[in-house]
Amino acid sequence: MQESSQITVIRPVKGWKKLNLVELWEYRELLLAFCVRDIKIRYKQTVLGAAWAILQPLVTMLIFSIIFGRLAGIPSDGFPYPVFVYTGLLPWMLFSNAISSSSGSMVGSAHMVSKIYFPRVVIPFSAVGSGLVDFAVSACILLLLMFAYDVPWTWQLLITPVLLTGVILVALGVGTALSALTVSYRDFRYVVPFMVQIWMYLTPVVYPLGFIPEKWRWLLYLNPLTGYIDGFRSVFLGKPFDFIGLVSAVILTIFVFVGGLKYFRKVEQRFADVI
C-alpha cells in the first residue's frame, strides 16, 4: 500500500499581516518557557537574587521622596509622598523594564530566529511577561508600605488587574515595535534607555496630574500611561478616578498595541536575513 505524503510550502506574505492568534495559542508553552528562561537569566549568578525586585523600587522611592518630596516640595494630593510615588513607580517600572528587555530581545535570540520557525512575536511577548513576577513582589511591598503609613485598603484594589492589563498591552505594543526596529537599526539599543528616561518625566510618576496647569494637561493625556498611573493611584489610595484620562488611555492603548503588532508582522519576514 502506497503511503501518502504531504508537503507544506511556507511562503512570505507581502504587505501587512495580521496576528495569527490560533498559532500563538498553539505556541503558548513556548511562550511560558521563554518567560521562565528570562526570569532565571535575570537573577542567575547574582548575590541578592530576587531581592532586586524589592530593592529597586524601594531605593528609587527613597531617592524620589528626598529629591522631589522633601527638597522640591512637589505635592502628593494629601497622601504620604513615599506611598504616593511608589504607586506611580509600580506600573511605571513594569512598563520601562518590559520595553527595555523586549527592545533587544530579537537580537538576543538571533541564534533561534535564523534557524527554526516559531511565531517571532513570542520573543518580545515573553520579555514583557517575565516582568510580572517583579510586579507582584513590588505590589506586596506597596501594600505593606500602605499599612505602615496608615493608608487604608479599599475595594478599589479589585480593579488593579484591569489597569494592569492596560499597562501590559501598551508595553507589548511599544516593545514589539522596538524589537523589530532594533533588528534593522542597532542604534535603538542606545535610543531606548534615553527614550525611557524622558518618557518617565512626561508621565505623572513623581508628580500628581493636578500639578500640571489645566491648559497643558491635555498633552499628558496623549500618553497612555498617564491614565493608567493615575488609575493605580485611585485604586491604591482610594482617590476619585479620572475618567477622561482612563478613556483616552484605553483608546491610545488600542492604537499602540495594534500598530506595534502590525509593524512587527510586516517586517518580521526580513529578520532571518538581517539579524
Secondary structure as UniProt FT lines:
FT   HELIX           21..26
FT   HELIX           28..43
FT   TURN            44..45
FT   HELIX           49..51
FT   HELIX           52..64
FT   HELIX           65..71
FT   TURN            77..78
FT   HELIX           81..103
FT   HELIX           105..108
FT   HELIX           110..113
FT   TURN            114..115
FT   TURN            120..121
FT   HELIX           122..129
FT   TURN            130..131
FT   HELIX           132..148
FT   TURN            149..150
FT   HELIX           155..159
FT   HELIX           160..184
FT   TURN            186..187
FT   HELIX           188..201
FT   TURN            202..205
FT   HELIX           209..211
FT   HELIX           214..216
FT   HELIX           217..220
FT   TURN            221..222
FT   HELIX           224..237
FT   HELIX           243..267
FT   HELIX           268..270
FT   HELIX           271..274
//
